[in-house]
Amino acid sequence: MNSIVILSVILCLKAAALDVVPEPELDLTGELAGTLAFYQTEGNQTYLRSNGELASDLPTEAVFELQDPQNHFRQASFTYTWDLRDGTPIQTSEPRIAMNFTLPGSYSLSVDVVAYWEHSSHGRAFPTQSNTFKADLTVLDAVRSIEVSGPSSILVDQSVALTLAVNGSPPMTVCWSITSDCQVASLKHCHVLKMNGKRCILNYTFPNSGHYCLGVKVKNDISAMQAFQDLTVQQDVTHLFLFILPCAALLLVTIGFIGFSAFRQPTPQMKSLLEVTDFHFSSPSSKNLSGDHPLEVTMMGPCCAGCSPHSATEGGTEGSPLLPSGSPSVRSYLA
């Protein structure tokens, strides 16, 4: 009989023990810790922004990531109150919130995280823990376009200024190079410069004419973009004109001289000199006008050069001279 009573008491105690749910083992000595992470989506790609710098006008998600390596909060529930400093806090039960920053600038975000435990069947509330997490954000314009402008005509051996306009928030880093072909252009070896604004000027001198390719890669803290531009370099025709014009002038002078020499009328190299004897018929003496003696004529000219006057009579009678003394014997004419 006694044994039956003892057995009944033991069974009742076991049944009562089954109705009691043990309380969870809580270790509230650990501090509620975590970090804020930001994810931005562009197209089909998602970027993690862990340094507080975000791109403007992109879908953004802020996520609270709990750090609990010892699983102290594995049975806890959480509430999150987000404050973007715009006067309207938002409370969620999920550790994330969506946002979009349309303008660049500086922003601040804070979230109050509360962890609590409860058991619905007994209605008991367990102690809670809370902490506030903040993040200072810098919103920048991503690099969205690169434009290259310069002179319409690029000449050899002349310094050319190419203007680079970038749509993005500075500071930016520019890597640029010039190659012979855009199909195989590479930016592994390039000139690097810093941009504190949205425009810069690239100076370059092309040694030869032909087709070239300008490759540009621009990046800031949140984005990067590269672009390629075809360039055509022409020979400077001014140098050619300076060489051709003197040669053409010399050629024309030579041709003109040859033509003048070939078509001019021939002229005698020297005019002949004709000497004519000036016959002066003065009144002869009566001796010469009467009698049987003929007139004595003396001719001086090329046909008789060296001839000496001689008497026309056999008797040796000396005639009177044809020309009076003191008068010129020869006159010269140019024929």
ZIZI-V471282 format. One record per pair of residues at least 4 apart in sequence whose ideal C-beta (glycine too) atoms are under 7 Angstrom apart, sorted by the first residue. I is the first residue (numbers start at 1). J is the second residue. D is the distance in Angstrom with one decimal. If there is no record, write none. Layout:
# ZIZI-V471282
[[I/J/D] [I/J/D]]
This chain:
# ZIZI-V471282
[[1/5/6.8] [2/6/6.4] [3/7/6.3] [4/8/6.4] [5/9/6.6] [6/10/6.6] [7/11/6.5] [8/12/6.5] [9/13/6.5] [10/14/6.6] [11/15/6.4] [12/16/6.5] [13/17/6.3] [14/18/6.6] [21/121/6.8] [24/75/5.1] [24/117/6.6] [26/117/6.5] [26/126/6.4] [27/72/5.0] [28/127/6.0] [28/129/6.5] [30/70/6.2] [30/72/4.3] [32/113/6.3] [32/115/5.7] [32/129/4.7] [32/130/6.7] [32/131/4.3] [33/67/4.4] [34/64/5.5] [34/65/5.6] [34/66/4.6] [34/67/5.1] [34/113/6.8] [34/133/6.4] [35/65/5.3] [35/67/6.9] [36/62/6.1] [36/64/6.0] [36/111/6.9] [36/133/5.6] [36/135/4.7] [37/48/6.6] [37/50/6.0] [37/63/5.0] [37/65/5.7] [38/49/4.2] [38/54/6.1] [38/60/6.1] [38/62/5.6] [39/46/5.6] [39/47/7.0] [39/48/5.9] [39/61/4.8] [39/63/6.7] [40/47/5.0] [40/49/6.0] [40/54/6.3] [40/55/5.8] [40/58/4.6] [40/59/6.7] [40/60/5.1] [41/46/4.9] [41/58/6.8] [41/59/4.9] [42/58/5.7] [49/53/6.2] [49/54/5.4] [52/135/5.9] [52/136/5.9] [52/137/5.4] [52/138/6.1] [53/138/4.9] [53/140/6.2] [53/221/4.9] [53/222/5.4] [54/60/6.0] [54/101/6.1] [54/137/5.8] [54/139/5.0] [54/222/6.8] [55/140/6.3] [55/142/4.3] [55/222/4.7] [55/223/6.1] [56/101/5.4] [56/102/6.4] [56/103/6.3] [56/104/5.0] [56/139/5.1] [56/140/6.6] [56/141/5.3] [57/102/5.4] [59/100/6.0] [60/99/5.1] [60/100/5.9] [60/101/6.6] [61/96/5.7] [61/98/5.4] [62/96/6.6] [62/97/5.3] [62/99/6.4] [62/109/6.3] [63/95/6.1] [63/96/4.6] [64/80/6.3] [64/95/4.1] [64/111/5.8] [64/113/6.2] [64/133/6.7] [66/73/6.7] [68/72/5.7] [68/73/5.0] [73/115/5.3] [75/117/6.1] [76/115/4.3] [76/116/6.4] [76/117/5.4] [77/116/5.8] [78/95/6.9] [78/113/6.1] [78/114/6.6] [78/115/5.4] [79/91/6.3] [79/93/6.3] [79/114/4.8] [80/91/6.8] [80/92/5.0] [80/95/5.9] [80/111/5.6] [80/113/5.8] [81/89/5.4] [81/91/4.8] [81/111/6.6] [81/112/4.3] [82/89/6.5] [82/90/4.7] [82/92/6.9] [82/97/5.0] [82/111/5.1] [83/89/4.6] [83/110/4.8] [84/109/5.8] [85/108/5.2] [90/97/6.4] [92/97/6.2] [101/107/6.6] [101/139/4.4] [104/139/5.0] [104/140/5.5] [104/141/5.2] [104/169/5.5] [105/139/5.6] [106/138/5.8] [107/137/4.3] [107/139/6.2] [108/134/6.9] [108/136/5.7] [108/137/6.8] [109/135/4.9] [109/137/6.2] [110/132/6.0] [110/133/6.8] [110/134/4.5] [111/133/5.3] [112/130/6.5] [112/132/5.1] [113/130/6.4] [113/131/5.6] [113/133/6.7] [114/128/5.9] [114/130/4.4] [115/128/6.2] [115/129/4.8] [116/126/6.8] [116/128/4.0] [117/126/3.7] [118/124/6.8] [118/125/5.3] [118/126/6.2] [119/124/5.4] [140/169/3.8] [140/220/6.2] [140/221/6.4] [140/222/5.3] [141/168/5.3] [141/169/4.1] [142/168/6.2] [142/222/5.8] [142/223/3.7] [143/166/6.2] [143/167/7.0] [143/168/3.6] [143/172/6.9] [143/218/5.2] [143/219/6.5] [143/220/6.1] [143/223/4.8] [143/224/6.4] [143/225/4.4] [144/167/4.9] [144/168/6.5] [145/167/4.2] [146/166/5.6] [146/216/5.7] [146/218/5.8] [146/225/6.0] [146/227/4.2] [147/165/4.4] [148/162/5.9] [148/164/6.0] [148/214/6.2] [148/216/7.0] [148/229/4.5] [149/163/4.8] [150/160/6.2] [150/161/6.7] [150/162/4.3] [150/163/6.5] [151/160/6.5] [153/234/6.4] [154/160/5.4] [154/206/6.5] [154/231/6.2] [154/232/6.8] [154/233/4.8] [154/234/6.8] [155/234/5.9] [155/236/4.6] [156/206/5.8] [156/208/6.3] [156/209/5.2] [156/233/6.0] [156/235/5.6] [156/236/5.7] [157/205/6.5] [157/207/6.9] [157/236/7.0] [158/205/6.7] [159/203/5.8] [159/205/5.1] [160/204/5.7] [160/206/6.9] [161/201/5.3] [161/203/5.7] [162/202/4.5] [162/204/6.9] [162/214/6.9] [163/199/6.5] [163/201/5.7] [164/174/6.8] [164/199/6.7] [164/200/5.1] [164/202/6.0] [164/216/6.5] [165/198/6.5] [165/199/5.3] [166/172/6.2] [166/195/6.8] [166/198/5.5] [166/218/5.1] [168/172/5.9] [168/218/6.8] [168/220/5.6] [168/223/6.9] [169/220/5.9] [170/195/5.7] [170/196/5.2] [170/197/5.8] [170/198/6.6] [170/220/7.0] [171/194/6.3] [171/195/6.6] [171/196/5.5] [171/220/6.8] [172/195/4.3] [172/218/5.4] [172/219/6.6] [172/220/4.6] [173/192/6.6] [173/194/6.2] [173/219/5.6] [174/193/5.1] [174/195/5.6] [174/200/6.5] [174/216/6.6] [174/218/5.4] [175/187/5.6] [175/190/4.2] [175/192/5.4] [175/217/4.4] [176/190/5.7] [176/191/5.5] [176/202/6.1] [176/214/6.8] [176/215/6.5] [176/216/4.7] [177/187/6.0] [177/189/6.4] [177/190/4.1] [177/191/6.6] [177/215/5.2] [178/204/6.2] [178/212/5.5] [178/213/6.9] [178/214/5.5] [179/185/5.0] [179/213/5.0] [179/215/6.7] [180/212/6.2] [180/213/7.0] [181/185/6.7] [181/213/5.9] [182/213/3.7] [182/228/4.8] [182/230/5.9] [185/213/4.9] [185/215/4.5] [185/228/5.5] [187/215/5.2] [187/217/5.1] [187/226/6.6] [193/200/6.7] [195/200/5.2] [206/212/6.7] [206/233/4.4] [209/233/5.0] [209/234/5.7] [209/235/4.7] [210/233/6.0] [211/230/6.7] [211/232/5.8] [212/231/4.4] [212/233/6.2] [213/228/5.8] [213/230/6.2] [214/228/6.9] [214/229/4.4] [214/231/5.8] [215/226/7.0] [215/228/5.2] [216/226/6.5] [216/227/5.3] [217/224/6.8] [217/226/4.0] [218/225/5.7] [219/223/6.7] [219/224/3.5] [237/241/6.2] [238/242/6.5] [239/243/6.6] [240/244/5.8] [241/245/5.7] [243/247/6.7] [244/248/5.9] [245/249/6.4] [246/250/6.3] [247/251/6.3] [248/252/6.4] [249/253/6.5] [250/254/6.4] [251/255/6.4] [252/256/6.2] [253/257/6.4] [254/258/6.5] [255/259/6.2] [256/260/6.2] [257/261/6.4] [258/262/6.2] [259/263/6.1] [260/264/6.1] [271/334/5.3] [272/335/6.0] [273/332/6.2] [273/334/6.7] [274/333/5.1] [274/335/4.8] [275/301/5.6] [275/302/6.9] [275/330/5.4] [275/332/5.6] [276/331/5.8] [276/333/6.0] [277/299/5.8] [277/300/5.8] [277/301/6.3] [277/329/7.0] [277/330/6.2] [278/328/6.4] [278/329/6.8] [278/330/6.8] [278/331/5.1] [280/323/5.2] [280/324/6.3] [280/327/5.7] [282/324/5.3] [284/288/4.0] [284/289/5.1] [284/320/6.0] [285/320/5.9] [286/290/5.8] [287/291/6.8] [288/293/6.6] [288/319/6.3] [288/320/5.2] [293/313/5.7] [293/317/6.1] [293/319/6.4] [294/312/5.3] [296/312/5.7] [296/319/3.9] [296/322/6.5] [297/322/6.0] [298/309/4.9] [298/322/5.5] [299/304/5.0] [300/304/6.6] [300/329/6.1] [300/330/5.9] [311/316/6.3] [311/317/6.8] [311/318/6.5] [311/319/6.8] [313/317/4.8] [323/327/5.7] [323/329/5.7]]
